Amino acid sequence: MFTTITSAVIALILGALMGYVLRKTQAKHMADDAESKVEKMLTDAKSKQQELLQAAKNQEQEVLIHAKEKALKIIEEAKQEEQSRHRDLQDQQRRLEKRETLFDQKLLEIEEKKTKLEDRTREIEAVKAQIQELKESQVLKLQEVAGLTREQAEGKLLKEIETEAQDALMSRLRKLEQVTEEELEVKGRKILSLAMTRFASTVCTDTTTSSVELPNDEMKGRIIGKEGRNIKAIELQTGTEIIVDDTPNMITISGFSPIRRQVAKRALEELIKDGRIQPARIEEAIGNAKKTIAADLRKAGEDALYQLGIPVSSVDPKLISILGRMKYRTSYGQNALQHSIEVGTIAGMIAEELKADVFVCKKGGLFHDIGKAVDHDMQGAHPEIGYNIMKKFGFPEELCYQSIAHHEDRPRTIEGAIVKAADAISGARPGARKQSLEQFIQRMEELERTAGSFDGVEKVYAIQAGREVRVFVQPEKIDDLTAYRLAKDVANKIEAELSYPGEVKVTVIRETRVIEYAK
């Protein structure tokens, strides 16, 4: 057993030794092979390096040769270019020298001409002086012969020329005026016709009195009260006059303020409906009527703004109430609020045609007569009152000016002229306004008296309800040209001194009649 183990151990040792020897031998062979491969690779790398170095040397030599050739070529071209520039400079120098020579010659010629011109100028001045002396001497001789001075002769000549050319000048003026007026009239009629056809409203005239219907005549006695205490209380608290006459079932309220008349009317209607008519109840009814009227005024102002498309929020509530007061204000029988709405609407339409500021025309047209709402309570004319009211409520100047523009002869702005025209259209419509007989006669007399205040006027007739004034002049005192001027002067004086709706046509008539009798 021991022998077997020993043999096995020896065999293992011998096997390990043999394996080691074999492995070492194999590793040596592998190392030799690797070393030979490395040497071969080094040999190949060295040979390639030598080849690359040789190729680089050859390429470098070729580049150097090419660069030298290119450098020589550039140097040759530079030399040629330098020679060319040198020749150009020489040519330019020769041309400049030639020009200097020509300039010197020209300067010499100019100096000679200048000297000659100065001599010629002195000669001309001397001749002018001689001519002036001769002219003065001739003028003196002519004055001695004619017996007139120069100024007198010029005045006489101008007067004769004016007399001779007067007819031609008058004809020319009339022709120019007629052509201009025709063109403006056609254009104006077109714009106005468009505005008026787009807007039409009913005509409603108001008066300065209000009537209250009664259920029976016995109510008159109750309104008057014991010893007239009821009617006195009403008149005292409303500031109106109650007229109780023989008209059946009717009493009349008279007063200068339309709002006070309306308050009295509504209070009476409430008292009649209630049946209790006594001083305490009268005071309560008048208080209720005032509250109702205040709400009505605010609503009327807002309705006017809505109708023209103006935002209510852009206007102060107090001013809206003032605008609503115009609902109970009249001008020549025309309702002031309705008139203002018409003016704003028509002005906006005309502004659209003329490319003007439509908003300014609409708002300015609506508020142009705002002064009439308070002119009963304030001193001054309504244009100035309206201007101050709009200024107080923060309106811009161009809007405030509309209150004054519609009463000016020549408004400063196109919007002012539009509002003035719209105001005339609204007020001049047939039936829009009315006057009493006394006012009508007074206006006719004022027109005739104003036109007859000029020298040379023989007769004056106001016709067509004051729309036209015909002026007959004395032909021996007024010639054609003066008649033309007279018509302008009469029209200007009427515009400056009189108030009238619409426009007044002034016609000056000059007629010469020669009468002879054959016997």
Legacy VTK file of the C-alpha trace (Angstrom):
# vtk DataFile Version 3.0
C-alpha trace
ASCII
DATASET POLYDATA
POINTS 519 float
0.000 0.000 0.000
2.830 2.365 0.923
4.655 1.477 -2.265
1.632 2.343 -4.317
1.254 5.742 -2.714
4.951 6.474 -3.150
4.792 5.557 -6.807
1.795 7.820 -7.259
3.536 10.723 -5.595
6.638 10.277 -7.698
4.537 10.078 -10.813
2.791 13.312 -9.921
6.073 15.064 -9.270
7.512 13.805 -12.530
4.343 14.879 -14.382
4.513 18.340 -12.822
8.150 18.690 -13.774
7.484 17.604 -17.296
4.543 20.002 -17.567
6.640 22.831 -16.292
9.425 22.050 -18.767
6.943 21.832 -21.615
5.235 25.076 -20.615
8.529 26.919 -20.319
9.631 25.624 -23.694
6.352 26.699 -25.241
6.570 30.165 -23.620
10.059 30.586 -24.965
8.939 29.701 -28.465
6.074 32.190 -28.146
8.395 34.928 -26.879
10.759 34.296 -29.755
7.870 34.547 -32.208
6.626 37.783 -30.631
10.096 39.295 -30.652
10.528 38.422 -34.307
7.168 40.027 -35.090
8.066 43.194 -33.202
11.399 43.413 -34.971
9.656 42.971 -38.276
7.132 45.699 -37.399
9.927 48.031 -36.365
11.756 47.322 -39.594
8.583 48.041 -41.617
7.906 51.235 -39.670
11.446 52.492 -40.234
11.229 51.756 -43.947
7.838 53.588 -44.143
9.224 56.512 -42.174
12.103 56.818 -44.598
9.724 56.671 -47.512
7.485 59.395 -45.944
10.491 61.575 -45.211
11.683 61.204 -48.758
8.219 62.039 -50.108
7.966 65.089 -47.821
11.363 66.300 -48.990
10.322 65.910 -52.595
6.987 67.736 -51.954
8.757 70.531 -50.075
11.146 70.998 -52.951
8.202 71.167 -55.380
6.375 73.748 -53.188
9.461 75.884 -52.916
9.962 75.785 -56.634
6.284 76.713 -57.231
6.435 79.528 -54.661
9.547 80.954 -56.242
7.919 80.917 -59.653
4.771 82.626 -58.291
6.836 85.235 -56.439
8.746 86.044 -59.589
5.490 86.374 -61.494
4.012 88.744 -58.851
7.135 90.867 -58.857
6.981 91.106 -62.643
3.304 92.121 -62.563
3.997 94.726 -59.868
6.739 96.214 -61.949
4.445 96.427 -64.968
1.638 97.995 -62.872
4.059 100.527 -61.406
5.231 101.475 -64.854
1.607 101.870 -65.990
0.741 104.082 -63.011
3.837 106.132 -63.581
2.755 106.742 -67.173
-0.768 107.700 -65.983
0.633 110.142 -63.463
2.765 111.704 -66.138
-0.287 112.050 -68.406
-2.335 113.625 -65.598
0.460 116.022 -64.764
0.660 117.115 -68.386
-3.138 117.645 -68.503
-3.095 119.669 -65.273
-0.298 121.848 -66.560
-2.289 122.421 -69.740
-5.440 123.319 -67.735
-3.512 125.754 -65.565
-2.342 127.474 -68.675
-5.926 127.686 -70.003
-7.212 128.974 -66.638
-4.589 131.698 -66.592
-5.700 132.774 -70.046
-9.365 132.756 -68.998
-8.634 134.816 -65.883
-6.869 137.385 -67.984
-9.834 137.536 -70.359
-12.296 137.841 -67.441
-10.288 140.683 -65.922
-10.358 142.478 -69.252
-14.150 141.959 -69.582
-14.711 143.139 -65.996
-12.778 146.306 -66.713
-14.813 146.900 -69.861
-18.118 146.247 -67.991
-17.205 148.694 -65.246
-16.459 151.317 -67.861
-19.761 150.527 -69.587
-21.648 150.719 -66.287
-20.236 154.160 -65.574
-21.301 155.271 -69.029
-24.837 153.910 -68.499
-25.144 155.642 -65.112
-24.126 158.890 -66.715
-26.718 158.401 -69.483
-29.399 157.579 -66.872
-28.621 160.742 -65.008
-28.984 162.730 -68.225
-32.273 160.985 -69.039
-33.598 161.700 -65.510
-32.696 165.362 -65.872
-34.431 165.496 -69.260
-37.485 163.703 -67.822
-37.742 166.103 -64.903
-37.401 169.075 -67.173
-40.111 167.648 -69.482
-42.417 167.043 -66.511
-41.942 170.618 -65.370
-42.694 171.871 -68.858
-45.824 169.659 -69.052
-47.008 170.932 -65.665
-46.494 174.514 -66.832
-48.420 173.851 -70.065
-51.263 171.847 -68.414
-51.466 173.988 -65.311
-51.604 170.812 -63.099
-49.189 169.195 -60.720
-48.170 165.585 -61.108
-50.426 164.425 -58.266
-53.384 166.323 -59.700
-52.787 164.849 -63.157
-52.556 161.313 -61.728
-55.755 161.784 -59.740
-57.597 163.104 -62.771
-56.323 160.272 -64.951
-57.287 157.630 -62.370
-60.724 159.166 -62.001
-61.278 159.100 -65.766
-60.063 155.488 -65.962
-62.339 154.509 -63.059
-65.314 156.179 -64.745
-64.607 154.495 -68.068
-63.962 151.061 -66.530
-66.775 151.239 -63.989
-69.319 149.448 -66.149
-66.824 146.739 -67.109
-65.724 146.339 -63.480
-69.313 146.126 -62.280
-70.133 143.522 -64.910
-67.072 141.502 -63.952
-67.892 141.664 -60.251
-71.458 140.568 -60.851
-70.297 137.716 -63.063
-67.749 136.488 -60.511
-70.242 136.782 -57.677
-72.918 134.990 -59.665
-70.596 132.111 -60.599
-69.338 131.742 -57.013
-72.813 131.967 -55.539
-74.171 129.433 -58.019
-71.431 126.902 -57.245
-71.760 127.349 -53.491
-75.548 127.294 -53.691
-75.570 124.028 -55.657
-73.171 122.368 -53.227
-74.974 123.790 -50.195
-78.383 122.700 -51.472
-77.070 119.198 -52.075
-75.709 118.858 -48.536
-78.761 120.433 -46.914
-81.184 118.372 -48.976
-79.400 115.178 -47.933
-79.546 116.205 -44.276
-83.207 117.283 -44.390
-84.398 114.230 -46.306
-82.688 111.948 -43.779
-84.338 113.751 -40.863
-87.925 114.829 -40.530
-89.899 115.576 -37.395
-93.301 116.911 -36.527
-93.817 120.540 -35.646
-95.389 121.291 -32.290
-95.747 124.876 -31.141
-96.035 125.744 -27.459
-97.443 128.810 -25.782
-96.808 130.721 -22.570
-100.043 129.538 -20.966
-101.314 126.172 -19.716
-104.883 125.027 -19.331
-106.376 122.669 -16.752
-109.650 120.873 -17.412
-112.195 120.792 -14.583
-114.877 118.158 -13.998
-117.447 120.945 -13.475
-117.658 124.680 -12.919
-118.242 124.204 -9.177
-114.569 123.191 -8.916
-113.603 126.793 -9.768
-115.075 127.997 -6.486
-113.237 125.318 -4.515
-109.955 126.260 -6.238
-110.504 129.926 -5.389
-111.397 129.013 -1.781
-112.772 131.159 0.999
-111.773 134.774 0.377
-109.420 133.462 -2.344
-107.008 131.776 0.098
-106.577 128.634 -2.004
-105.791 130.397 -5.274
-103.483 132.822 -3.470
-101.599 129.924 -1.882
-101.184 128.259 -5.282
-100.003 131.467 -6.954
-97.620 132.287 -4.110
-95.952 128.862 -3.959
-95.732 128.286 -7.731
-94.986 131.836 -8.865
-97.728 131.729 -11.497
-101.053 133.424 -12.098
-104.289 131.405 -12.048
-106.878 132.869 -14.402
-110.443 131.848 -13.650
-112.778 133.235 -16.329
-116.066 132.332 -17.954
-114.579 129.499 -20.012
-116.635 126.431 -19.098
-114.828 123.636 -17.254
-111.427 125.283 -17.786
-108.948 127.447 -15.890
-105.751 128.959 -17.293
-102.286 129.077 -15.726
-100.156 131.988 -16.905
-96.497 132.506 -16.112
-93.172 133.473 -17.588
-91.432 130.274 -16.421
-92.721 127.136 -18.185
-91.516 124.878 -15.369
-93.466 126.834 -12.776
-96.561 126.588 -14.970
-96.041 122.830 -15.243
-95.643 122.480 -11.471
-98.860 124.436 -10.926
-100.692 122.375 -13.543
-99.673 119.028 -12.054
-100.444 120.201 -8.526
-103.921 121.361 -9.594
-104.562 118.087 -11.400
-103.602 116.165 -8.249
-105.788 118.405 -6.073
-108.766 118.052 -8.417
-108.343 114.292 -8.482
-108.046 114.098 -4.687
-110.882 116.539 -4.026
-109.297 118.038 -0.928
-108.287 121.620 -1.706
-106.873 123.492 1.280
-103.579 125.334 1.995
-101.902 122.375 3.716
-102.901 119.948 0.960
-101.893 122.513 -1.666
-98.359 122.673 -0.237
-98.102 118.883 -0.234
-99.401 118.610 -3.831
-96.936 121.265 -5.030
-94.075 119.387 -3.325
-95.103 116.148 -5.068
-95.380 117.967 -8.382
-91.866 119.363 -8.007
-90.455 115.873 -7.350
-92.341 114.489 -10.341
-91.098 117.342 -12.557
-87.491 116.783 -11.386
-87.683 113.101 -12.351
-89.332 114.051 -15.638
-86.562 116.553 -16.399
-83.877 113.925 -15.771
-85.660 111.429 -18.012
-86.169 113.993 -20.786
-82.455 114.850 -20.740
-81.432 111.177 -20.839
-83.855 110.484 -23.697
-82.321 113.346 -25.684
-78.822 111.912 -25.159
-79.967 108.406 -26.133
-81.639 109.774 -29.257
-78.390 111.329 -30.458
-76.227 108.373 -29.415
-74.295 110.330 -26.755
-73.284 108.214 -23.703
-75.243 109.311 -20.634
-72.237 108.541 -18.417
-70.209 111.213 -20.253
-72.490 114.016 -19.016
-72.889 115.188 -15.427
-76.329 114.269 -13.947
-76.931 117.903 -12.970
-76.329 119.013 -16.544
-78.727 116.301 -17.774
-81.426 117.781 -15.521
-80.668 121.265 -16.840
-80.983 119.912 -20.378
-84.338 118.368 -19.467
-85.603 121.793 -18.321
-85.645 122.784 -21.995
-88.588 120.419 -22.453
-90.734 123.151 -20.897
-88.935 126.052 -22.633
-90.132 127.589 -25.899
-88.585 129.927 -28.458
-91.061 131.663 -30.747
-93.466 128.861 -29.871
-90.956 126.090 -30.747
-90.080 123.561 -28.037
-86.442 124.230 -27.073
-85.505 120.598 -26.294
-87.006 119.290 -29.525
-85.244 122.094 -31.384
-81.898 121.156 -29.764
-82.352 117.494 -30.708
-83.113 118.516 -34.284
-80.041 120.764 -34.422
-77.792 117.980 -33.085
-79.168 115.448 -35.558
-78.975 117.750 -38.595
-75.516 119.009 -37.598
-74.242 115.421 -37.351
-75.579 114.613 -40.830
-74.000 117.723 -42.362
-70.709 116.959 -40.580
-70.669 113.493 -42.149
-70.979 115.040 -45.614
-68.273 117.662 -44.941
-65.894 115.230 -43.157
-66.013 117.343 -39.976
-66.071 116.181 -36.336
-69.461 114.469 -36.062
-69.326 114.055 -32.268
-68.585 117.755 -31.673
-71.408 118.756 -34.033
-73.927 116.395 -32.414
-73.081 117.244 -28.821
-72.557 120.930 -29.585
-75.875 121.057 -31.442
-77.705 119.434 -28.528
-76.250 121.839 -25.937
-76.023 124.984 -28.113
-79.129 126.517 -26.451
-78.510 125.158 -22.939
-78.439 128.754 -21.687
-82.162 129.053 -22.431
-82.862 126.497 -19.699
-81.817 128.967 -16.979
-82.018 132.372 -18.684
-85.182 133.130 -16.661
-83.146 132.822 -13.457
-79.848 134.403 -14.559
-78.841 137.704 -16.092
-77.266 137.837 -19.517
-77.853 136.485 -23.017
-78.345 132.755 -23.414
-75.205 132.182 -25.606
-72.901 133.492 -22.853
-74.874 131.691 -20.141
-74.668 128.425 -22.080
-70.912 128.880 -22.650
-70.324 129.372 -18.915
-72.499 126.359 -18.014
-70.598 124.029 -20.352
-67.273 125.375 -19.077
-68.398 124.747 -15.502
-69.210 121.100 -16.284
-65.814 120.469 -17.914
-66.682 120.573 -21.606
-63.717 121.234 -23.952
-63.429 124.642 -25.581
-64.512 123.408 -29.023
-67.824 122.206 -27.529
-68.369 125.287 -25.343
-67.810 127.496 -28.380
-70.900 126.063 -30.106
-73.104 128.001 -27.672
-71.644 131.251 -29.010
-70.932 130.185 -32.607
-74.593 129.821 -33.622
-75.091 133.564 -32.969
-71.883 134.763 -34.641
-71.846 136.098 -38.192
-68.756 134.096 -39.118
-67.951 131.189 -36.762
-64.263 130.445 -36.261
-64.552 126.677 -36.820
-66.254 124.487 -39.412
-68.181 122.759 -36.606
-69.486 126.156 -35.443
-70.664 126.979 -38.966
-72.385 123.578 -39.225
-74.234 124.055 -35.916
-75.255 127.570 -36.994
-76.642 126.195 -40.277
-78.472 123.352 -38.487
-79.968 125.863 -36.034
-81.254 127.950 -38.938
-82.714 124.881 -40.668
-84.571 123.759 -37.547
-85.920 127.209 -36.742
-86.780 128.276 -40.289
-88.933 125.286 -41.218
-92.522 126.316 -42.032
-94.635 126.216 -38.889
-91.705 125.588 -36.537
-91.897 129.030 -34.980
-94.535 131.677 -34.726
-94.736 135.305 -33.664
-97.467 137.553 -32.410
-98.803 140.274 -34.681
-97.064 142.974 -32.640
-93.697 141.195 -32.852
-94.115 140.637 -36.587
-94.938 144.297 -37.273
-92.059 145.413 -35.089
-89.609 143.197 -36.979
-90.823 144.494 -40.337
-90.443 148.086 -39.190
-86.936 147.421 -37.875
-85.888 145.901 -41.191
-87.248 148.843 -43.194
-85.779 151.412 -40.787
-82.336 149.752 -40.843
-82.213 149.573 -44.650
-83.539 153.153 -45.021
-80.827 154.647 -42.805
-78.331 154.885 -45.703
-77.873 157.946 -47.900
-79.432 157.809 -51.344
-82.182 155.343 -50.341
-85.588 156.443 -51.602
-87.951 153.645 -50.454
-87.665 150.368 -48.562
-90.133 147.461 -48.538
-89.894 144.371 -46.339
-91.679 141.507 -48.114
-92.122 137.728 -47.809
-92.631 137.932 -44.022
-89.291 139.633 -43.572
-87.322 137.187 -45.707
-86.510 139.862 -48.298
-85.879 143.596 -48.209
-86.169 145.599 -51.436
-84.302 148.899 -51.413
-85.101 151.525 -54.075
-82.319 154.094 -54.482
-82.054 157.496 -56.145
-80.239 156.939 -59.477
-78.652 160.398 -59.508
-76.935 159.707 -56.149
-76.251 155.979 -56.360
-74.463 154.496 -59.375
-74.183 150.793 -60.223
-70.949 150.191 -58.300
-72.241 152.065 -55.253
-75.488 150.042 -55.412
-73.431 146.870 -55.232
-71.629 148.188 -52.147
-74.881 149.413 -50.626
-76.404 145.927 -50.758
-73.409 144.571 -48.845
-73.582 147.371 -46.259
-77.330 146.890 -45.682
-76.902 143.134 -45.243
-74.008 143.632 -42.797
-75.979 146.166 -40.754
-79.014 143.857 -40.551
-76.759 141.000 -39.372
-75.127 143.208 -36.731
-78.211 144.940 -35.300
-81.253 142.701 -35.782
-82.334 139.229 -34.658
-84.245 137.115 -37.151
-84.729 133.432 -38.021
-83.170 132.107 -41.220
-81.753 134.687 -43.629
-82.830 137.998 -45.161
-82.300 138.693 -48.851
-81.347 142.301 -49.660
-82.241 143.535 -53.156
-81.084 147.010 -54.223
-83.020 148.416 -57.221
-81.668 151.350 -59.242
-83.873 152.599 -62.034
-83.514 155.653 -64.240
-86.668 156.918 -65.956
-86.563 159.681 -68.551
-89.919 161.310 -69.369
-90.593 163.853 -72.101
-93.821 165.153 -73.574
-94.469 165.866 -77.255
-96.783 168.870 -77.689
LINES 1 520
519 0 1 2 3 4 5 6 7 8 9 10 11 12 13 14 15 16 17 18 19 20 21 22 23 24 25 26 27 28 29 30 31 32 33 34 35 36 37 38 39 40 41 42 43 44 45 46 47 48 49 50 51 52 53 54 55 56 57 58 59 60 61 62 63 64 65 66 67 68 69 70 71 72 73 74 75 76 77 78 79 80 81 82 83 84 85 86 87 88 89 90 91 92 93 94 95 96 97 98 99 100 101 102 103 104 105 106 107 108 109 110 111 112 113 114 115 116 117 118 119 120 121 122 123 124 125 126 127 128 129 130 131 132 133 134 135 136 137 138 139 140 141 142 143 144 145 146 147 148 149 150 151 152 153 154 155 156 157 158 159 160 161 162 163 164 165 166 167 168 169 170 171 172 173 174 175 176 177 178 179 180 181 182 183 184 185 186 187 188 189 190 191 192 193 194 195 196 197 198 199 200 201 202 203 204 205 206 207 208 209 210 211 212 213 214 215 216 217 218 219 220 221 222 223 224 225 226 227 228 229 230 231 232 233 234 235 236 237 238 239 240 241 242 243 244 245 246 247 248 249 250 251 252 253 254 255 256 257 258 259 260 261 262 263 264 265 266 267 268 269 270 271 272 273 274 275 276 277 278 279 280 281 282 283 284 285 286 287 288 289 290 291 292 293 294 295 296 297 298 299 300 301 302 303 304 305 306 307 308 309 310 311 312 313 314 315 316 317 318 319 320 321 322 323 324 325 326 327 328 329 330 331 332 333 334 335 336 337 338 339 340 341 342 343 344 345 346 347 348 349 350 351 352 353 354 355 356 357 358 359 360 361 362 363 364 365 366 367 368 369 370 371 372 373 374 375 376 377 378 379 380 381 382 383 384 385 386 387 388 389 390 391 392 393 394 395 396 397 398 399 400 401 402 403 404 405 406 407 408 409 410 411 412 413 414 415 416 417 418 419 420 421 422 423 424 425 426 427 428 429 430 431 432 433 434 435 436 437 438 439 440 441 442 443 444 445 446 447 448 449 450 451 452 453 454 455 456 457 458 459 460 461 462 463 464 465 466 467 468 469 470 471 472 473 474 475 476 477 478 479 480 481 482 483 484 485 486 487 488 489 490 491 492 493 494 495 496 497 498 499 500 501 502 503 504 505 506 507 508 509 510 511 512 513 514 515 516 517 518
